[in-house]
Amino acid sequence: MNISACITSYNQSRYLVEAIESVLAQTLPPAEILIVDDASSDDSPAIIAAYAARYPGLIRPILRERNQGVAATFNEGLESASGDYLSYLAGDDRWLPAKLERETQRLTAADRPDAVFADFYFTTADGSRSYRWAAERRPPEGQLLPHVLARDFPRRTLFRAELVNLRLWRQAGRFDPTFGLYEDWDMKIALAATLRFGYLAEPLSEYRRHGQGLSMADTAAHLAATDHIARKHAALYESLKVSHGAYLNHQLAGWRAHLLRGGARGAALRRAPGFRREAWRLYRQSLRYEARPDLRLLWYLIRGNTHSTPS
């Protein structure tokens, strides 16, 4: 079984070496490492070129001259890969050494899934581990379409760094460049419509988080992208209306409420002029989707405490 590892890169030179080294450190080495750089303006192209020179025949650099966005970068890797299976890594994330070995073992288990994903760590910007994705709840496996449509996974966060049969991935589709956000959610819906997934409960990668809180513009953009998902996949939602309609409506309402409350927290954290008014507006809007109160955020907004912030 040949595996293609694809690292996507855009102005992440601060972390890129760690990402590349984490793939090189795999106990089951990939047959090839593609590094697709989307016209970075930092030192990323030089770093990639140096690694390609050190590992000829293993590392294949794809250095774009013009920035084309995340979806096009992913698609370049999808089209260029030559292995039997493919897994992606963002240029600021890391794989743990046993990732490919353990996931390959899971692929050959009795149920023979088409793709595998595993638990992972969230880390801070400096790489310190914060918490595990699925520490409190085991995600589903098998046929995942309703769950992916609903974003019904631990912490409302989709699985990452999945290892997928490349032939089946290409049959499922490509990343859609009309998405400025959620091109990964859109692609996972396409995969889940036809593929069966297996899961490993051990953390096998690290997902680096930068900053905290959604900006007010981000909140609107995330809601718009959610609406884009709903419109594009309306036929899939409709096909599941009888069996999963109430579940999907409930979960997606909760997702929209989650985004709005994240925006309210972000406004409170920034304390820009008019922040409390904006935070209240977003919080009240969230109640249209989910009536459950956020007591910590409410306490902060009512008290107006300037020495503590909601989490």
Long-range contacts (C-beta under 8 A, 24 or more apart in sequence): 1-84, 1-85, 1-104, 1-107, 2-30, 2-31, 2-32, 2-82, 2-83, 2-84, 2-85, 3-28, 3-30, 3-31, 3-83, 3-84, 3-85, 3-86, 3-87, 3-100, 3-104, 3-163, 4-30, 4-31, 4-32, 4-33, 4-34, 4-77, 4-81, 4-82, 4-83, 4-85, 4-86, 4-87, 4-166, 5-30, 5-32, 5-33, 5-34, 5-86, 5-87, 5-89, 5-100, 6-33, 6-34, 6-35, 6-36, 6-74, 6-77, 6-78, 6-80, 6-81, 6-86, 6-87, 6-88, 6-89, 7-33, 7-34, 7-35, 7-36, 7-88, 7-89, 7-90, 7-91, 8-36, 8-38, 8-70, 8-73, 8-74, 8-77, 8-88, 8-89, 8-90, 8-91, 9-35, 9-36, 9-37, 9-38, 9-40, 9-44, 9-48, 9-91, 10-37, 10-38, 10-39, 10-40, 10-44, 10-67, 10-70, 10-73, 10-91, 11-40, 11-41, 11-42, 11-44, 12-40, 12-42, 12-44, 12-90, 12-91, 12-92, 13-40, 13-42, 13-43, 13-44, 13-47, 14-92, 15-91, 15-92, 15-93, 15-208, 16-44, 16-47, 16-48, 16-91, 16-92, 17-47, 18-94, 18-127, 19-89, 19-90, 19-91, 19-92, 19-93, 19-94, 20-47, 20-51, 20-59, 22-89, 22-94, 22-95, 22-96, 22-97, 23-89, 23-95, 24-55, 25-95, 25-97, 26-95, 26-97, 26-98, 26-99, 26-100, 26-101, 27-97, 27-98, 27-100, 27-101, 28-100, 28-101, 28-104, 29-100, 30-83, 30-100, 31-82, 31-83, 32-58, 32-59, 32-60, 32-81, 32-82, 32-83, 33-58, 33-59, 33-60, 34-60, 34-62, 34-77, 34-80, 34-81, 35-59, 35-60, 35-61, 35-62, 36-62, 36-64, 36-73, 36-74, 36-76, 36-77, 36-80, 37-61, 37-62, 37-63, 37-64, 38-64, 38-67, 38-68, 38-69, 38-70, 38-72, 38-73, 39-63, 39-64, 39-65, 39-66, 39-67, 39-68, 44-91, 68-177, 69-177, 69-180, 70-175, 70-183, 71-174, 71-175, 71-176, 71-177, 71-179, 71-183, 72-175, 72-177, 74-175, 74-183, 74-187, 75-174, 75-175, 75-177, 78-166, 78-169, 78-170, 78-174, 78-175, 81-166, 83-166, 84-165, 84-166, 84-167, 85-163, 85-164, 85-165, 85-166, 86-163, 86-164, 86-166, 86-169, 87-161, 87-162, 87-163, 87-164, 88-161, 89-161, 89-205, 90-208, 92-208, 92-210, 93-160, 93-161, 93-205, 93-206, 93-207, 93-208, 94-127, 94-205, 94-206, 94-208, 95-161, 95-204, 95-205, 95-206, 96-203, 96-204, 96-205, 96-206, 98-204, 99-161, 99-204, 99-205, 100-163, 102-200, 102-202, 102-204, 103-163, 103-200, 103-204, 104-163, 106-198, 106-199, 106-200, 107-163, 107-198, 109-198, 111-142, 111-196, 111-198, 113-141, 113-142, 113-195, 113-196, 113-197, 113-198, 114-164, 114-165, 114-168, 114-195, 114-196, 114-197, 115-162, 115-163, 115-164, 115-165, 115-168, 115-169, 115-191, 115-195, 115-196, 115-197, 115-198, 116-162, 116-163, 116-197, 116-198, 116-199, 116-200, 117-159, 117-160, 117-161, 117-162, 117-163, 117-197, 117-198, 117-199, 117-200, 118-161, 118-199, 118-200, 118-201, 118-202, 118-203, 118-204, 118-205, 119-200, 119-201, 119-202, 119-203, 119-204, 120-160, 120-161, 120-203, 120-204, 120-205, 120-206, 120-207, 121-203, 121-205, 121-206, 121-207, 122-206, 122-207, 122-209, 123-206, 123-207, 123-208, 123-209, 124-208, 124-209, 125-208, 125-209, 125-210, 125-211, 127-206, 127-208, 129-206, 130-209, 132-203, 133-157, 133-203, 133-207, 134-201, 138-199, 138-201, 139-199, 140-199, 141-197, 141-198, 141-199, 142-196, 142-197, 143-192, 143-196, 144-192, 144-197, 145-189, 145-192, 145-193, 145-236, 145-240, 146-240, 146-243, 146-244, 146-247, 146-248, 147-192, 148-185, 148-188, 148-189, 148-192, 149-189, 149-192, 149-233, 149-236, 149-237, 149-240, 149-248, 150-244, 150-247, 150-248, 150-251, 150-252, 150-255, 151-185, 151-251, 151-252, 151-255, 152-247, 152-251, 156-254, 156-255, 156-258, 158-184, 158-185, 158-188, 159-188, 159-197, 160-205, 160-207, 161-204, 161-205, 162-191, 162-197, 164-191, 164-195, 165-195, 168-194, 168-195, 176-232, 178-228, 179-225, 179-228, 180-221, 180-225, 181-221, 181-222, 181-225, 182-222, 182-225, 182-226, 182-228, 182-229, 185-229, 186-229, 186-232, 186-233, 189-229, 189-233, 189-236, 193-236, 212-266, 212-269, 213-262, 213-263, 213-265, 213-266, 213-267, 213-269, 213-270, 214-259, 214-262, 214-263, 214-265, 214-266, 215-263, 215-266, 215-270, 216-263, 216-266, 216-267, 216-278, 216-282, 218-263, 218-266, 219-259, 219-260, 219-262, 219-263, 219-266, 219-282, 222-259, 223-256, 223-259, 223-260, 226-252, 226-255, 226-256, 226-259, 253-289, 253-290, 254-289, 254-290, 256-286, 256-289, 256-290, 257-286, 257-287, 257-289, 257-290, 257-292, 258-286, 258-290, 260-285, 260-286, 260-289, 261-286, 261-294, 261-297, 264-294, 264-297, 264-301, 265-297, 265-309, 265-310, 265-311, 268-297, 268-300, 268-301, 268-309, 268-310, 269-309, 269-310, 271-306, 276-301, 276-304
